[in-house]
Amino acid sequence: MVRPTAFFRGDWFVGKGVAGARIRFGQGSKDIVEVFTTHLHAPYETEPHDSYICHRTAQAWEIAKLMRGAAERGHLVLGLGDFNMIPLSLAHRLISTHSPARDVWMVLHPDCSIGAAIDEVEKARRRPIPTAEFNLLENGATCDSVLNTWRWSKEEQKRLGPNRPEVEIASDTPDPRAKRLDYIFANTCFDPNNPSAGGWIVKSARVGMLQRHSKYQCSLSDHFSVETTLVHTKYASPSEQTIENKSAVSNGVYLQTAPSESQLVSAHTQLKSHPVSFTNINL
């Protein structure tokens, strides 16, 4: 049953929307990054039985439309936040197919989990139960991790606090409930009609904000953050051709369908790289 006025649930209090900002990072007319941050409606059941799948689908469509418009203006586009969706879900596929932006984690980790290990969709892949460390490094899990104290039982949380012994969780602890709900989507800005303008590649992506509060020992949020570094590439003159100029290609991943390194070098000749880092933090 859909309850659009379910005041007893957190989503009713916090409301939903998209916040946008334009940030200039260079002197060029299109050296602008358009950032869209959002928090989509939480699921209270598993898809396709989720009462609020229509709400989240409409919200995903709206942010995809905004990102598509920004890309048409020739700007770098970033869509980030707590999307309350798992990889390859309806909302995820809608954003990936109806906007030019790509899930930066999936660009680097195309074989990452598509849900918690206890979810039917992930069980069907017949993978072993991941450890907490594997979920951080490979699956990009930001929510429901055994490492996050906000997901502990009340009895476990009572062990935390000022002047109490530090409670450590081993990195090889099985982590069957952790999943990825937080994302950074980005586009390439690559224009086939103007290849000399260059484009963006994903240099790195990681789960962050793992530390705990120095006094109370609790995690800083019930979600971990997602952090990425994008590298902008441009033509360099023949005199500037060095091994360093190739690093953006050899160590990064192209945001569109990833070609081989030789194809990228052929398309861009030698490249100058300018790394820019972005972080998605949910508090």
VOGU-3710 file (C-alpha; in Angstrom, 3 decimals, decimal comma):
1> mvrptaffrg> 0,000/0,000/0,000  1,434/3,411/-0,988  1,444/5,926/1,839  2,458/9,349/0,441  1,727/10,929/3,832  3,312/8,241/6,011  4,409/10,682/8,717  5,696/7,818/10,861  8,538/7,210/8,392  11,710/9,256/8,130
11> dwfvgkgvag> 11,251/10,228/4,500  8,142/12,238/5,387  10,186/14,455/7,723  13,267/15,039/5,595  11,506/15,609/2,263  13,136/14,991/-1,106  14,623/17,138/-3,826  17,678/17,939/-5,933  20,166/20,682/-5,062  22,258/22,014/-7,926
21> arirfgqgsk> 25,306/24,247/-8,266  27,514/25,448/-11,108  31,217/25,758/-10,342  33,775/27,269/-12,698  37,140/25,464/-12,670  38,917/27,049/-15,655  39,011/29,956/-18,074  37,232/28,230/-20,959  33,620/29,052/-21,732  32,615/25,483/-20,874
31> divevftthl> 34,998/24,937/-17,966  32,053/24,484/-15,630  31,009/21,546/-13,487  27,316/21,208/-12,720  26,771/19,325/-9,470  23,446/17,733/-8,560  23,055/16,189/-5,121  19,992/14,298/-3,996  18,516/11,809/-1,543  15,968/9,550/-3,222
41> hapyetephd> 13,048/7,972/-1,385  13,987/4,987/0,761  12,646/1,518/-0,074  10,672/-0,147/2,699  10,247/-3,438/0,862  12,261/-5,291/-1,764  11,652/-4,461/-5,417  9,316/-5,024/-7,195  7,070/-5,003/-4,109  8,409/-1,694/-2,795
51> syichrtaqa> 5,518/0,682/-2,010  7,602/3,671/-3,029  9,159/2,416/-6,259  7,046/4,928/-8,206  8,347/7,797/-6,063  11,981/6,771/-6,467  11,560/6,120/-10,198  10,113/9,597/-10,741  12,937/11,142/-8,707  15,559/9,202/-10,687
61> weiaklmrga> 13,973/10,378/-13,939  14,067/13,995/-12,746  17,764/13,994/-11,825  18,607/12,142/-15,065  16,805/14,885/-16,998  18,736/17,593/-15,139  22,065/15,871/-15,799  21,210/15,417/-19,462  20,466/19,134/-19,792  23,781/20,070/-18,166
71> aerghlvlgl> 25,676/17,751/-20,512  23,952/19,310/-23,519  25,397/22,640/-22,362  28,853/21,066/-22,675  29,545/21,027/-18,935  31,065/18,367/-16,724  28,162/16,718/-14,885  28,221/15,174/-11,420  25,198/13,517/-9,839  25,803/12,301/-6,316
81> gdfnmiplsl> 24,117/11,390/-3,062  22,190/8,654/-1,303  20,143/7,214/-4,158  18,628/4,424/-2,035  19,007/2,009/-4,942  21,180/-0,981/-5,687  23,235/-1,323/-8,883  21,239/-2,321/-11,975  17,910/-1,651/-10,249  15,211/0,204/-12,191
91> ahrlisthsp> 16,276/3,624/-10,867  19,962/2,881/-11,522  19,309/1,747/-15,095  17,070/4,732/-15,714  19,808/7,190/-14,710  22,478/5,279/-16,642  20,471/5,101/-19,859  18,616/8,433/-19,868  21,570/10,623/-18,931  25,137/10,705/-20,295
101> ardvwmvlhp> 26,546/10,151/-16,797  28,074/6,862/-15,664  28,356/5,220/-12,259  32,051/5,829/-11,519  32,336/2,819/-9,194  30,941/0,472/-11,824  33,303/1,921/-14,419  36,243/0,727/-12,312  34,541/-2,336/-10,784  32,136/-3,717/-13,417
111> dcsigaaide> 31,827/-7,030/-11,561  30,877/-5,501/-8,201  27,907/-6,823/-6,232  24,403/-5,756/-7,247  22,951/-6,012/-3,755  23,642/-7,368/-0,305  24,822/-10,981/-0,196  21,510/-11,950/1,441  19,436/-10,382/-1,365  17,943/-12,758/-3,930
121> vekarrrpip> 19,419/-10,781/-6,825  22,932/-11,275/-5,426  22,334/-14,865/-4,319  21,587/-15,700/-7,948  25,196/-14,814/-8,810  26,377/-17,616/-6,484  29,202/-15,601/-4,972  30,726/-16,321/-1,535  29,738/-14,135/1,412  32,070/-11,119/1,180
131> taefnlleng> 34,220/-9,871/4,017  33,982/-6,321/5,321  37,236/-5,461/3,547  36,114/-6,920/0,215  32,872/-4,973/0,416  34,810/-1,735/0,853  37,481/-2,333/-1,776  35,564/-4,163/-4,510  31,829/-3,812/-3,930  31,831/-0,181/-2,815
141> atcdsvlntw> 29,391/-0,933/0,011  28,384/2,249/1,828  25,408/1,081/3,884  24,663/-1,654/6,440  28,334/-2,576/6,827  29,387/-4,496/9,940  32,024/-1,764/10,323  29,378/0,932/10,789  28,302/1,263/14,422  24,869/2,664/13,509
151> rwskeeqkrl> 23,993/-0,800/12,183  24,984/-2,570/15,403  22,443/-3,875/17,895  21,586/-1,741/20,929  23,607/-4,074/23,132  26,662/-3,739/20,903  26,328/0,041/20,799  26,375/0,177/24,600  30,030/-0,902/24,437  30,885/2,433/22,803
161> gpnrpeveia> 31,325/5,800/24,449  33,751/8,039/26,340  36,443/6,332/28,395  35,509/2,871/27,134  37,864/0,346/25,509  38,067/0,703/21,742  35,892/-1,816/19,892  37,521/-3,100/16,705  35,924/-5,177/13,958  38,281/-7,437/12,001
171> sdtpdprakr> 38,507/-6,696/8,285  37,846/-10,370/7,454  34,505/-10,397/9,309  31,705/-11,750/7,064  29,544/-8,865/5,871  26,346/-10,286/4,305  24,101/-7,211/4,682  26,321/-4,446/3,298  25,291/-2,879/0,011  25,951/0,126/-2,187
181> ldyifantcf> 23,324/2,869/-1,967  25,523/5,942/-2,467  26,807/6,977/-5,882  28,735/9,448/-7,956  27,660/9,678/-11,593  29,860/11,608/-14,046  30,075/12,227/-17,789  33,079/12,509/-20,116  32,418/15,871/-21,814  34,162/14,297/-24,819
191> dpnnpsaggw> 32,947/15,774/-28,106  33,763/13,597/-31,166  33,437/16,712/-33,321  36,057/18,525/-31,244  38,498/15,897/-29,905  41,159/18,512/-29,157  38,992/19,694/-26,242  39,750/16,406/-24,478  37,543/14,724/-21,913  37,364/13,165/-18,453
201> ivksarvgml> 38,380/9,731/-17,187  37,903/8,076/-13,799  41,276/7,911/-12,086  40,097/6,328/-8,828  37,079/5,674/-6,626  36,940/4,540/-3,035  34,729/4,235/0,025  35,684/6,840/2,626  34,735/8,404/5,948  35,417/5,129/7,765
211> qrhskyqcsl> 36,819/6,724/10,887  34,831/7,022/14,113  34,112/9,915/16,433  37,156/10,515/18,615  35,137/10,717/21,838  31,990/8,648/21,375  33,535/5,961/19,129  30,481/5,874/16,857  30,678/6,035/13,069  30,379/9,573/11,696
221> sdhfsvettl> 27,273/8,672/9,671  25,052/5,663/9,086  26,474/5,656/5,538  30,094/5,754/4,410  31,106/8,245/1,726  32,055/7,693/-1,907  35,113/9,526/-3,231  36,418/9,755/-6,781  39,168/11,486/-8,724  38,451/12,462/-12,323
231> vhtkyaspse> 41,275/13,367/-14,679  40,816/15,829/-17,533  42,863/15,091/-20,636  44,007/17,452/-23,374  46,324/17,380/-26,345  49,970/18,117/-25,695  52,409/19,342/-28,298  54,913/16,768/-29,653  57,675/18,349/-27,565  55,671/17,602/-24,420
241> qtienksavs> 55,136/13,923/-25,194  56,350/12,006/-22,150  55,492/8,811/-20,342  53,815/10,991/-17,705  51,374/12,303/-20,287  50,168/8,753/-20,891  49,427/8,098/-17,223  45,877/9,429/-17,399  45,124/6,829/-20,043  47,126/3,901/-18,707
251> ngvylqtaps> 45,967/4,290/-15,101  42,484/5,685/-15,599  39,314/4,391/-17,172  37,381/6,163/-19,877  33,884/7,060/-18,716  32,171/5,880/-21,882  32,458/2,298/-23,123  36,082/1,753/-22,207  38,326/1,334/-25,284  41,818/-0,065/-25,115
261> esqlvsahtq> 44,769/2,144/-24,223  45,963/2,109/-27,831  42,574/3,379/-29,007  42,672/6,195/-26,471  46,198/7,217/-27,408  45,176/7,174/-31,056  42,164/9,375/-30,307  43,984/11,841/-28,083  47,647/11,409/-29,121  49,594/12,467/-26,024
271> lkshpvsftn> 47,715/13,917/-23,062  48,114/16,442/-20,292  46,190/15,412/-17,184  44,557/17,603/-14,549  43,151/15,566/-11,629  40,088/16,813/-9,763  38,709/14,996/-6,707  35,090/14,795/-5,622  33,510/13,318/-2,511  29,926/12,305/-1,811
281> inl> 29,306/12,542/1,942  25,998/11,678/3,597  25,411/13,027/7,087
//
